[in-house]
Structures are given as structure tokens and as C-alpha cells.
């Protein structure tokens, strides 16, 4: 079965990790080997992009921009539409690869490919809606308006936890806006990157799109550094840890470039006395264990009113007993493995820190061993009673560990606890009380980029702008008007009179 979906995606044991969209450059002699966290087996290898190959990619991308930017936006949208159809035809195969290489459940793997399809649909509509504004001039017989132009080469650095969708969020929007795109996937999921490029290659070739419109590079942090330091890349969109984001932001800012950052989350769900308990359990459990706790929007903290605390704690512990852990390609499994053994070590270190800092476990974690766990990456989800001021709680724990804590008094107290962390990505409140819901969404409420009522912290739709505040980076991707980040704004004034009056009534006679 594994061989079947790999072949359908055009993948081999050795794959060229550098592509200018229509053809691959000469493969380097260095390779990234991709091992599945599902069973520890080698999926295949992907060549590392050399500095020489990177230069070929950049030259091709710059050259392609010259013609791609003048292609009418609806025609650019048509290319993206066809890619969406190619994804529909290969949803099963690509979803299985995502699940097998990254470790998320098959349902989530298919869901991630559906996100790619959805953003293609969104981008097609956007290709006819790149609107500017018209303003009234203070000078007679003058017209003012603004328009949006593509920036150029957009560099995309994505993370392993969403190995295909985040690239699509960025690249499909960038392409309809008239940019070209160069993508560096995570070195932990390089096969997914090659597969996406293989599918896109068919569409680009069929439409005779210039070589270099959508390119692929692969490697470790050094390849990312090429982009961040490259003045030919006016916009770098980077998804990853806050530590990585600070480095990218500094490098890009030093050359006065633009960066779009999607960084760490420390997401909380507040449970008020007016909560619907069925919604609480579904939202909290999926939010905490989905993708094995490796979503940037995973639910990390459950802030429960003291009147409900013991009830919620008991029901959460009972629900965790029903979680099935195993091969994520089995649709019956709720949770697959962590991405690699380094992540397992970090998970174990977090469990140790919880104990040392005074936390107690409602549901104990641990590494799973034995038959079916050959990769060494399977762990048990944990639930720990903590206080928000613990050092471990203030950091993003990229693992299936849920921190629970209580609050007393009104919702204002819970909001203060929720906001008292450095990150600000996603948040949720569970309540059937209208006043509580509106307070949570008000200026005095959640300080996160995403604030939900009666749904969990994860599972964002592509129609809304995705991103967060504080150490999450402040970037916005995907829907709404996030497209503006991929374009440059230009204000235009046209004088159709026979005189040249100056603004602000200034006189300049000679």
C-alpha cells in the first residue's frame, strides 16, 4: 500500500529536492533521508540544494516574475484552479503521504490536503478581486486611487506539522497576486514537498507557464539563511518556532525586507459555569491530542471555573482512556506518533519539568514500547494540574500534554490568566452566556489573533486570516485580506486639468 501512493505521487527512493517548477536542477551528492515516525522505515531520500543550485533557482524565479506579473490575474487564477483539480484527483495519495511521513492521523492527512484544495478555490476567486480604493482629491480635476502590485520572489519556509497546507496557503495566494514562489519545506518532511512539486509540475507544463514560477529547494537551516539574507526575496514567509522567527525577523529586517511570521502558540480554552459540557470534551480532547499535540493551535491550557473543575477533570480523564494510539494510516486511530525521537526526548523532559515545578498528573504520560511501536516515537497523552505561572506552562510544549488549572470569580479573571503568556495565537471560551461570549471577543477580552466561542482552539478555516500576536509573530496568512501581505501598495494621482495646483494650497509662482 505504501509503495502504491508513493508511485502515484511520482516519488522514488532517491528524489531531486531542487526544482524550478518545470524541471529539476542537477541533484547534489548530499541527501536528506526521510524516515517515517509510523514504523521507523526509510521512505526515501531527497537531495540537498547546493548554493550553486540555489542560484539557478533564484535566477529562474526572477526571470519568470517578469512575465508572470503581466499575465492577467484571472489567467493566473486559472492555473491555480487546475492545481486544485490535480489535488482533488490525488487527495487520497497525498493525504496518506502526509500521514506516513509526518505521523498525523489519516483523517487529518486528508483534511490537510482539503485545506490545499480550499485555498486554491479561494485564490481563484481572489484573482478577480485584487481591489484598490478610489479617493477624492482636494485639487480640482484630479483623481486619486491606489492599486496593488506583486512584490517579486516570495520565499516560503514551512514547518513539519503541516507539511503541505501552509505552503499552499502562501504559494497559491502569492501566485494569483503575480509573484513567483520559492519553497523550502521542513527537512523533517521533504518527501511531501517533492510530491507537491510533482503535482504542480503537471499543471504548469500543461499551461506553458514560464519556468521558475514555483520552485523548490531543500536542506537544513542554511537554505533558509540563503533566503532570509537574499535581497532578491522581498518577502519571506516563515512558519516555525518563536526562536526561529526572531532570527528570520532580524535577518530580513537588516536588509529592510518584509517578513510574514507564524510562530509559537500557547493556546487556552476557558470553561465557564455556563459551558455545554459536550462541546468542552470534544473541543478540548481533539485540540490537545490531534496531530499528537503538534499543531501551533493545539490546546495547551484548559482554564476551568472552580465550580466545574472537578467535574471537567474527571470527564477529561475518562475521555482520555478512550483515545486509540497507533498507526495513523489506520482510520480507527485517534493519535499517531510524534515526528521523531528528538521530539520524544523533549516530551519526556516536559513531563519531568512538570513534576519538578510542582504539577501533578491527572493522566500520566510516557513513551510507548513494544509491538507496533518500532519507531520509538509513540507516546501517551498526558493531563497535568498546574498553575499558569509555572515556567513550563509559559513555554509552548509541542507534544500531547494538556495543562489544566482553575479560576474563580468572573470571566475577567480567566481572561487575565489566558493572556498571561508570551504567545498569542488561538483561544476559545466555552459558554452559552451571550455576555460572556461578547466580553471574550471584546477589546478587553482575548489578546490572540484567533478567538473562538464554543469551538476549540484548532481547526481554523481558510476563509479567515490566520495568525497571532505577541511572540506568535503578528503575521496573517490564508483568507480575508491576508493577500495584501504578498503585494505592494501604490498610491496614484492623475491630473487631467490644464494647470498644476499644489496640495495644501501651496503657491509656487515663477
N, C-alpha and C positions, 0 to 999 in steps of 0.2 A: 504493500500500500504506500509506504514512504517513497519508494522509487517512482511510483506512478505519478504522484503530484509534483515531484521534483522535475521529472522529464517534461511534464506539461508546461512547466514554467521556464523551460529551456535551461535548466541547471545541470551542471556536470560535477564530477569530483573536483575538478580544478576550473575556476571561473575567473575571467578578467574583471578586475574591480575598477577599471578606469574606462570610461566611455564618453564620447562626445555626442551621444544621442543616436547617431546613425551608424557609428562604427566604434569599435574598441581600439585603444592605442596598444602598442606593443606591451605585453604583460611584463612586469618586473619579475625579478627572481625571488622576491620575498612574498610570502603568503600568510594570510590570517586563516587559521584553521577554526572552523565553527563546529563546536561540539554541542549536541542537544542536551539541555538540562533534564529532559524527559527520561532518557536512558543512558546518557553518557557517551553515545556513539558519535563518531565523526560524520557530520552531514556532508561537508565538502570544504574546499578552501577557496579563498578569494585573494587575488593579487593585490599587493600594497601599491598605491600610487607613488611613483617616484617624483622628485622635484621636476625632472625633465617632462614627465607625463603631465604633471600639474600645469606646467607652462603651455603645453599643447591644448589642454582643456580650456584654459583661460583665453588663449588666442582665438580658439574656435567659438567660444561663448561671446567674446567681444565682437567678433565679426558677424555672428548670427544676429546680434542685437540690432545692428544697423538696418537690416531688412525686416526683422520680426517686429520692430517697433512701428514700422509703417504699414504693416499688414492690418487691415481693418479689424477692430476689436471683435465684431461678431464672427469673423472668419477664424480668429484665434480661438474664440469660444467653441466653434465647430470642431476644432481639433481636440479640445478638452472633452467635448461631448462624446466623441468617438472613443476616447480613452476610457470614459465611464462605461461605455458599452463593452469594451475589452475586459474591464474589471468585472462586470456582471457575468461575462462568459467564464471567467476564471476565479470567481469568488470562492468556490469550494477549495480549489487547489491552493490559492494564496492564503486563505484562512487557515488551512492545515499547516502550511509552512510557518506562518506566524506562531501558531500554537506549538509546533515542534521545535522551532529554533529559540523562541522566547520563553515558552513554558506556560502561557496563559491558557485558560480553558478553550476548547474548540468553539464554544458559543461566543466567547469574547474574540477569538480569532476571526470568525466570520463577521462579527459585529464591527471589528476594526476595518475590514475591507468594505463593509457597508458605509462606514464613515467616509472612505475614499470616494465611493460612488456618490454619496450625498454631496460632498464638496464639489465634485465635478458638475453635478446638476446646478448647484448654487452658482458656480463660476460661469456656467453657460448663460444663466440669466443676467449675471453681473456684467457680462461682456456687452450688453446693450444698455447698461445703467451707470456708466462711469461719469456721473453728473458733476458739473460745476455749478457755480452760482452767478447770477447777474445782479450787479449793484447799481444804484443811481449815483451818477457823478454830480459833484457840486458845481461843475463847469458846464455851461450850455453847449449843446451839440457834441457831447462826449458820451461814450458808453464804456462802462467798466464791467468786467466779468473775470471769473477765474476758471482755469482749466487744470487738468491733471495729466502729467506726462510720466512715462515709465522711468525708473531710476537707472536701469542698466543691468549689470550682472548681480543677481541675488544669491548670496551664499547661504546654504541651509545646513545646519548641524543638528542632527536629531539624536534622540536617546533610545535605548534598547526597549523600554517598556511599551512604547507604541512605535514599533519599527517601521510601519508603513503609513499610518494615518497622518501623523504630524507632518511628514514630508508632503503628503498630498494637500493638507491644509495650506501649506506655504506655497508649494510649487504651482498648483492649479490656479490660485489667485494671482501669483506673480506672472504666470504665463498669459492669462487673459488681460492683464494690465500692460502687457507689451515688454516685460522683462525677459531675460534668459535666466536660467537657474543652474547652479552647481550644487550638488548634494553630497554631503559626507554622512553616511549612515553610521550608527554606532558600531564599533569594532566587535561588539558582543552579538550583533545580529546582521552581519554583512550579506548573508545569502538573500535575505529579504530585499535588500537594496538592489542586488543584481536582478532578482526576479521582477521587481517593479520596472526597472530599466528595460528588461527584455520585452515586457508587455507594451511599454511606451514606444519602444523602437518600431514595432509593427505599425503603429498609428502614425508616427512621424514620417516613416518611409512612405506609407501609402499616400500621405498628403504632400509629399515632396517638401517637407519643412526643412529649412536650412540646418545643416549640421552644426551642432553647438547650442541649440535652443534649450535642451535639457540634458545636463551632463552628470556624470557620476565619478566620484573619487572615493578611495577607501584607505584606511590606515588608522593610526593612533592619533594622539593629541597634536603631533607635528603637522598633520594635514590640516587640522583645524587652525593651527597657527598661521599656515600659509594664507588662509582666507582672512583671518582677523587682521593681519598685518598688510594685506594687499589693497592698495588704494584703488585698484580696478574693481573692487567689490564695494559699492556704495552702501549696501545694506547686508548685514549679517543677521540671520535669524537663528538663534541658538536655544536649544532645549536641553536642560540638564540640571545639575546641582547648583546651589547658590554659589559655592566656591568656584565652580567653573564659570558661572555667569559674571562674577566680579572680574575675573581675568579677561574674559571676552570684552566686557564693557570698557575696561581700561585701555585695552589694545586698540579697539575700534575708535574710541573717543580720542586717543592720542593722535590719530590721523584725521579727526573731525568727520568720521564716517557715522553711519546710523546703525544702531543695533536694536533688535527686537528680541527680548529675553523672556523665556518661560522657564522659571526656576522652581525651587522647592516649595512644598506645601506642608501645612501642619493643621489639617482641616478638622473642624469640630462640628458636631451635631448637638444642639441643645434640645433637651426633652423637658417640656414644661408640664405642669399638672393637668393641662388641657390637651395633652397629646393623645392621638389614636395609637394604641399600643401595637396594633398590627402593622402600621406604617413604620413605627420605630424599629421593630425587629427586622423587617425586610430591608429597610434602608441602612441600618447600622451594620448588619451582618454582611450584606453584599459589599457595602462600602469598605469594610475592614478586610475582608478576605479575597475579594475579587482581584484578579491578577496577582494573587499571593501578596497583597498589600503593597504592590509596586507601582501603583498609579500615583501621579502627582496629586490627584484629587482623592486618594484613598482617605477614608475616615480614620483619623488618628486618635481623636479625643471625643468622648461621649460625656457631655456635661448634663447631669441629671438632677432635677429638683429633689430635695431631701424627702419629700412626701412620697415619691415614686421610686426612690433609689433602690431599696431592697427588692422591690418587685421587678424592676428592669434588670438588675444584676442577676437575679435568679433565672429570668426568662432568657437572657443572653447566654448564660452558661448552658442552659438546656438546649438552646438552638445550636450552639457550637458542637454539641455531641452528634448532631445530625450531618455535619459537614463531611463530605466524602473527598478524600485526598488521594490522588493517583494520576495516572497517565492522562494528561489534559485532552488527548485525542479521543478519549472515551467520553461521550456526551453525558454520561451519568456522573462524572466527577465535577465537584464544585471548585476545586482548587488544585492547581498543579504545583510545580516546583518553583523555588527561587531561581534566578537567572544563572548563578554559578556558585562555586564553593566560597568565593570571597564574600558574596552576599550572605551566605550561611554563617560565615565567621562573624560578620557584622551583626547579624541577628542574635547569635549567641552572646556577643558582647553586650548587646542591648538588654537581654534578659538578665545578665549578671549585674549591669548597672542599675536596673530597676530594684533588685534586691539590696544592693549596697546603699541606694539612696532612700530606702525605707518603704518601697512599694510592696504590695502583697498580691499574689496571683489568685484570681477567681478561676481562670482556666490556665493550667500550666502549659508552657510550650515545650519545645525540644526538637531535636533532629531525628527524623525517621530513618531507621535502618532496615536491612533485610530484603526479602524478595520484592522485586518491583521498585526498589529504591536505589538501584545500582549507581545512579548518577551522584548520589550523595547530596542532592540539592532539595530534597523534600523535607519540609518542617511542619510542625503543628502550629496552628494559630493560637495565640495567647491573649488573655484578657487580664489586665493588671489594674488594681486600685492604686491611685496615685494622687498627688496634688499638683496643680498646674505649675508651681514654681520649681519643681524638680528639674535639674539640668537636663536629664534625659528626655523630659517632656517638651522642653523648649526647642529641641532639635527635631528635624524630620527623621523618623525611623522608617526606612524603606523596606518594610517587612510586615507580615501579618500580626502585628501587635496592636491591640486596641487598649487605650488608656481610658479608664472610667473615673469620674470624680463627681462630687455632689456640689450643689449650690443651694443657698437658702434665700428667702425673700423674693423680690420681684425679678422679672426678666432682665432688668438693667444689670443686676449682679452677674447673671450668666453671660451676658454680652461682654462685660468687662473681663471676665475670665477668658472667653473665647478670643478676644482681641489682644490679650496679653501674651503674645508670642511674636517673634520677629517676622514670621511669614504671613502672607495674606492672600491665599489663592481662593479656596472654596469654603463655604459654610452652609449650615442648614439649621432650621428650627422646626421642631415638631409641635404643632399646636392647632387646635380648632378655634382658637380665640382670635377674632379679627384684630383687636387692638394689639395683641402680642405680635401678630404677623406684621402689621404695619410698622410697629416700633422697630422690629428686627431689620426691616428694609429701609428705615429712615436714615437720615444723616447721623443720628445718634445711635445707630444700630451697628450691623456688621461692617468691619473695615476691609472686607475681602472683595476681590474683583467679581466673585460669584457668590450670590446669596439666595438660598432656596427656602421655600416653605413647603413642608410636608413631602419632600423628596430628599434623597440622600445627597452627599457631597460630590459623588462621582456620577458619570453618565451624562456629560454635557452634550447638547445638540449642536450641530454645526451652524444653525441659524443665528445663534448669538455669538458675540465677540467673546473669545476665550482668553483668560489671563488673570493676573492678580497684582496686588500692590506690595509695598514694603520689600522684603527680601525675595519675593517671588519675581520681581524684575520690572513690573509695570507694562509689559508688552501685551498686545492683543492680536490674536490670530483668528482665522476661520471666518465667521459670519459678521452680520451687521455692517458697519463701515470700516472694519479692520483692513479692507483693501487699500485704504489711504496710506497705510504704512509702506506699501510697496510702490508708491508713486510720489512724485514731487509736485508741489502746488505752484502754480504760476498765475499771478495777477496781471491782467491786461487792460490797458486803457486805449481807446480809439477816439481820435479827434476827427470828426467829419465836418468841422466848421472851416471857415476861411481865415480864422485868426488863431492865435496860440495863447489863450489866457492861462495864467499860472494858478496853481492851487493856493488856497488860503487867502486869495485876493491880493497876492504879492504883485507889485508893479515893477517892471523891468523894461524901461524905455531907453532906446538909443537910436 
